[in-house]
Amino acid sequence: MCRVCIPAHAAAGIGDPACKFARPTWRRAAIGNPQSAIGNLRLSVVIPVYNERETIAEILRRVEATGLAHEIIVVDDASTDGTRDILQQLAASTAEACPERSRGGGCATLRLLLHEKNRGKGRALRTGFDAATGDVILVQDADLEYDPADYPVLLKPIVDGVADVVIGSRFLGGPHRVLYFWHYLGNRFLTTFSNLVNNLNLTDMECCYKVFRAEVLRGVALRSERFGIEPELVACAAKLRCRIYEVPVSYFGRDYAAGKKITWRDGLAALWHILRFAFTRPRRKGGSSK
């Protein structure tokens, strides 16, 4: 465990030049008042990672730059491209870089958890959820498709006390890169089917950004290993009768040449998982169903 404080030049020194990941000028670069955005709650950011050597240092820098995270939990799912080496270097180099964290300008705690075998995104998230100590848990991908500058809008319904779960949506008016029509159509189909079986009206069930009051996750034994974790989390929230809010987020989608991993096979699997979790109750940790 260490304190993470990663300046821009440090992130640029590992992987590709920093200019490749430069934030567009129309995006805000920093959170004005972290205290007002998070209140007295402690935020755990969970980042599952697999083969993201070109982006991992930059996403850690961006998360830390928000000033909102109490801890950043990175779960390396047996990366083979050097990502783990980069993470271990960052952990070692930042261990003494920051004084004790203070809200609104200090450093978050970086916790690096390692899988010795590749288990999938779902298993990596479950490892991170089990380790989280915050009052609020937020899921962040490591590939720069989602911008941590959106944290305040994601956190606000929970901070205001009106939501137990907040889910981001790429289809509610936020800026997004235009990419694949068939991905869009598949997403809409899966979201509609998930809404049908869970009696919800989400617009983007597959969005990475999902935020939970910690007690929602701590009492539930999740089961998914791979991308089935997205429909499982939504079904779990619906069956537990959580207060669910949806907010617009920006999306800087990447193509397959840039390392995008999800395929049509994952779409078919998601369909199965939606059905699977539609007819099963969430299990309490320990074995019984709720």
C-alpha positions as CSV (number, residue, x, y, z in Angstrom):
1,M,0.0,0.0,0.0
2,C,1.2,3.5,-0.8
3,R,0.2,7.1,-1.3
4,V,-0.3,8.0,-4.9
5,C,0.6,11.4,-6.3
6,I,1.3,11.2,-10.0
7,P,2.2,14.4,-11.7
8,A,1.7,14.8,-15.5
9,H,5.4,14.4,-16.3
10,A,5.5,11.1,-14.4
11,A,2.6,9.7,-16.3
12,A,4.1,10.8,-19.6
13,G,7.4,9.1,-18.7
14,I,5.8,5.7,-19.0
15,G,4.3,4.4,-22.2
16,D,3.4,6.8,-25.0
17,P,3.8,10.6,-24.9
18,A,1.3,12.4,-22.7
19,C,0.0,14.4,-25.7
20,K,-1.7,11.2,-26.9
21,F,-3.9,11.3,-23.9
22,A,-4.4,15.1,-23.7
23,R,-7.8,16.0,-22.4
24,P,-9.9,17.9,-25.0
25,T,-10.0,21.6,-24.3
26,W,-13.8,21.7,-23.7
27,R,-13.5,19.3,-20.7
28,R,-12.8,20.8,-17.3
29,A,-9.4,19.9,-16.1
30,A,-10.0,19.8,-12.3
31,I,-12.7,19.7,-9.7
32,G,-13.2,23.1,-8.2
33,N,-14.1,22.1,-4.6
34,P,-13.6,18.4,-3.8
35,Q,-15.2,18.8,-0.3
36,S,-18.5,20.0,-1.7
37,A,-18.6,17.1,-4.3
38,I,-18.0,14.3,-1.8
39,G,-19.1,15.8,1.6
40,N,-18.0,13.6,4.5
41,L,-18.1,10.4,2.5
42,R,-15.0,8.4,1.7
43,L,-14.7,7.3,-2.0
44,S,-13.1,4.1,-3.1
45,V,-12.3,4.0,-6.8
46,V,-11.9,0.4,-8.1
47,I,-10.0,0.0,-11.4
48,P,-9.8,-3.5,-13.0
49,V,-6.8,-3.7,-15.3
50,Y,-5.7,-6.1,-18.0
51,N,-3.0,-5.2,-20.6
52,E,-3.3,-1.4,-20.4
53,R,0.3,-0.3,-20.3
54,E,-0.2,2.7,-22.5
55,T,-3.0,4.2,-20.3
56,I,-2.7,3.0,-16.7
57,A,-0.4,5.8,-15.5
58,E,-2.5,8.5,-17.1
59,I,-5.8,7.2,-15.7
60,L,-4.3,7.1,-12.2
61,R,-3.1,10.6,-12.6
62,R,-6.5,11.8,-13.7
63,V,-8.3,10.0,-10.8
64,E,-5.9,11.5,-8.3
65,A,-6.3,14.9,-9.9
66,T,-10.0,15.0,-9.0
67,G,-9.0,15.2,-5.3
68,L,-12.1,13.1,-4.5
69,A,-10.7,9.6,-3.9
70,H,-10.0,8.3,-0.4
71,E,-8.4,5.2,-2.0
72,I,-7.7,3.9,-5.5
73,I,-7.8,0.1,-5.7
74,V,-6.1,-1.2,-8.8
75,V,-6.7,-4.9,-9.6
76,D,-4.2,-6.3,-12.2
77,D,-5.8,-9.3,-13.8
78,A,-2.6,-11.1,-14.7
79,S,-1.5,-8.6,-17.4
80,T,1.1,-9.8,-19.9
81,D,2.1,-6.6,-21.7
82,G,4.1,-4.9,-18.9
83,T,1.2,-3.2,-17.2
84,R,2.0,-5.0,-13.9
85,D,5.6,-3.8,-14.0
86,I,4.4,-0.2,-14.5
87,L,2.0,-0.5,-11.6
88,Q,4.7,-1.8,-9.3
89,Q,7.1,1.0,-10.4
90,L,4.4,3.6,-9.7
91,A,3.7,2.0,-6.3
92,A,7.3,2.1,-5.4
93,S,8.0,5.6,-6.7
94,T,5.0,7.2,-5.1
95,A,5.2,5.5,-1.7
96,E,7.0,8.5,-0.1
97,A,5.8,11.1,-2.5
98,C,2.9,12.5,-0.5
99,P,2.3,13.5,3.1
100,E,-0.9,12.3,4.8
101,R,-3.9,12.7,2.6
102,S,-6.1,15.7,3.4
103,R,-9.5,16.3,1.7
104,G,-9.2,18.6,-1.2
105,G,-5.6,18.5,-2.2
106,G,-3.8,15.5,-0.6
107,C,-3.1,12.1,-2.0
108,A,-5.3,9.1,-2.2
109,T,-4.2,5.7,-1.0
110,L,-3.1,3.4,-3.8
111,R,-3.8,-0.2,-3.2
112,L,-2.4,-2.7,-5.8
113,L,-4.0,-6.1,-5.9
114,L,-2.6,-8.9,-8.2
115,H,-4.3,-11.9,-9.8
116,E,-1.8,-14.6,-10.7
117,K,-4.2,-15.9,-13.4
118,N,-6.5,-14.0,-15.8
119,R,-10.0,-14.2,-14.3
120,G,-11.9,-11.5,-16.2
121,K,-13.3,-8.1,-15.4
122,G,-16.0,-9.4,-13.1
123,R,-13.6,-11.3,-10.9
124,A,-11.3,-8.3,-10.8
125,L,-14.1,-6.0,-9.7
126,R,-15.2,-8.5,-7.0
127,T,-11.6,-8.5,-5.7
128,G,-11.6,-4.7,-5.6
129,F,-15.1,-4.5,-4.0
130,D,-14.0,-6.9,-1.2
131,A,-11.0,-4.8,-0.5
132,A,-12.7,-1.4,-0.5
133,T,-13.0,0.5,2.8
134,G,-14.8,3.6,1.6
135,D,-18.4,4.7,2.1
136,V,-19.0,4.9,-1.7
137,I,-17.5,2.6,-4.3
138,L,-17.0,3.8,-7.9
139,V,-16.0,1.6,-10.9
140,Q,-13.4,3.1,-13.3
141,D,-12.0,1.5,-16.4
142,A,-8.3,1.9,-17.1
143,D,-8.5,2.7,-20.8
144,L,-9.3,6.5,-20.8
145,E,-12.7,6.0,-22.5
146,Y,-14.3,7.5,-19.4
147,D,-13.3,10.8,-17.8
148,P,-12.9,11.1,-14.0
149,A,-13.9,14.7,-14.4
150,D,-17.4,13.3,-14.4
151,Y,-17.1,12.2,-10.7
152,P,-19.0,15.1,-9.2
153,V,-22.2,14.5,-11.3
154,L,-21.9,10.7,-10.6
155,L,-21.5,11.3,-6.8
156,K,-24.1,14.0,-6.4
157,P,-27.3,11.8,-6.0
158,I,-25.6,9.7,-3.4
159,V,-24.1,12.7,-1.6
160,D,-27.6,14.3,-1.6
161,G,-29.0,11.2,0.0
162,V,-31.5,10.4,-2.8
163,A,-29.7,7.4,-4.4
164,D,-28.1,4.1,-3.4
165,V,-26.8,3.4,-6.9
166,V,-25.8,5.8,-9.7
167,I,-25.2,4.6,-13.3
168,G,-23.7,6.7,-16.0
169,S,-25.2,7.0,-19.5
170,R,-23.4,7.8,-22.7
171,F,-26.8,8.5,-24.3
172,L,-28.2,11.4,-22.2
173,G,-26.5,14.3,-23.9
174,G,-22.8,14.1,-22.8
175,P,-20.1,14.5,-25.5
176,H,-19.1,11.2,-27.0
177,R,-16.9,9.9,-29.8
178,V,-18.9,8.5,-32.8
179,L,-17.9,4.9,-33.4
180,Y,-19.6,1.7,-34.3
181,F,-23.3,1.5,-35.3
182,W,-23.6,-2.2,-34.5
183,H,-22.1,-1.7,-31.0
184,Y,-24.7,1.1,-30.4
185,L,-27.5,-1.1,-31.7
186,G,-26.4,-4.1,-29.6
187,N,-26.1,-1.9,-26.5
188,R,-29.6,-0.6,-27.0
189,F,-31.0,-4.1,-27.4
190,L,-29.2,-5.4,-24.3
191,T,-30.3,-2.4,-22.2
192,T,-33.9,-2.7,-23.4
193,F,-33.9,-6.4,-22.6
194,S,-32.4,-5.8,-19.2
195,N,-35.0,-3.1,-18.5
196,L,-37.8,-5.5,-19.5
197,V,-36.7,-8.3,-17.1
198,N,-35.7,-5.9,-14.2
199,N,-38.6,-3.4,-14.6
200,L,-36.2,-0.4,-15.1
201,N,-35.9,2.4,-17.6
202,L,-32.1,2.8,-18.0
203,T,-30.6,4.0,-21.2
204,D,-27.1,2.5,-20.9
205,M,-26.9,-0.7,-18.8
206,E,-23.4,-1.5,-20.1
207,C,-21.8,1.8,-19.1
208,C,-18.6,1.4,-17.1
209,Y,-19.5,4.1,-14.5
210,K,-21.5,2.5,-11.7
211,V,-21.4,4.0,-8.2
212,F,-22.7,2.3,-5.1
213,R,-23.2,3.1,-1.5
214,A,-20.7,0.5,0.0
215,E,-23.3,-1.4,2.0
216,V,-25.2,-2.3,-1.2
217,L,-22.2,-4.4,-2.3
218,R,-20.8,-5.6,1.0
219,G,-23.7,-7.9,1.8
220,V,-24.0,-9.5,-1.7
221,A,-22.0,-12.4,-3.1
222,L,-21.5,-11.5,-6.8
223,R,-20.8,-14.3,-9.2
224,S,-19.7,-13.0,-12.6
225,E,-16.2,-13.6,-13.9
226,R,-16.1,-11.6,-17.1
227,F,-18.3,-8.8,-18.7
228,G,-21.4,-10.5,-17.2
229,I,-20.7,-8.3,-14.2
230,E,-22.5,-5.3,-15.8
231,P,-25.9,-7.0,-16.1
232,E,-25.4,-8.7,-12.8
233,L,-24.8,-5.4,-11.0
234,V,-27.9,-3.9,-12.6
235,A,-30.1,-6.9,-11.7
236,C,-28.8,-6.9,-8.2
237,A,-29.6,-3.3,-7.7
238,A,-33.1,-3.8,-9.1
239,K,-33.9,-6.8,-7.0
240,L,-32.6,-5.2,-3.8
241,R,-35.0,-2.3,-4.6
242,C,-32.1,0.2,-4.5
243,R,-32.8,3.8,-5.4
244,I,-31.2,4.0,-8.8
245,Y,-30.3,7.2,-10.6
246,E,-28.8,7.7,-14.1
247,V,-26.7,10.7,-15.1
248,P,-25.0,11.8,-18.4
249,V,-21.3,11.1,-18.8
250,S,-18.8,11.8,-21.6
251,Y,-17.4,9.0,-23.6
252,F,-14.1,8.9,-25.5
253,G,-14.5,5.5,-27.1
254,R,-11.5,3.7,-28.6
255,D,-11.5,1.3,-31.6
256,Y,-10.0,-2.2,-31.8
257,A,-6.7,-0.8,-33.1
258,A,-6.4,1.1,-29.9
259,G,-7.0,-2.0,-27.8
260,K,-10.7,-2.3,-27.3
261,K,-11.4,-5.8,-25.9
262,I,-15.2,-6.4,-25.9
263,T,-16.6,-8.4,-28.9
264,W,-19.9,-9.8,-30.2
265,R,-19.2,-12.9,-28.1
266,D,-19.4,-10.8,-25.0
267,G,-22.7,-9.4,-26.3
268,L,-24.2,-12.9,-26.6
269,A,-22.8,-13.7,-23.1
270,A,-24.5,-10.6,-21.7
271,L,-27.8,-11.7,-23.1
272,W,-27.4,-15.0,-21.2
273,H,-26.4,-13.2,-18.0
274,I,-29.4,-10.9,-18.2
275,L,-31.6,-14.0,-18.3
276,R,-29.6,-15.8,-15.7
277,F,-29.8,-13.0,-13.1
278,A,-33.4,-12.2,-13.9
279,F,-34.5,-15.4,-12.3
280,T,-32.1,-15.6,-9.4
281,R,-32.1,-13.7,-6.2
282,P,-28.9,-11.9,-5.0
283,R,-27.0,-14.1,-2.6
284,R,-25.9,-12.9,0.8
285,K,-22.2,-13.5,1.5
286,G,-22.3,-16.8,3.3
287,G,-24.6,-18.5,0.8
288,S,-28.3,-17.7,1.4
289,S,-30.5,-15.7,-1.1
290,K,-32.0,-12.4,-0.2
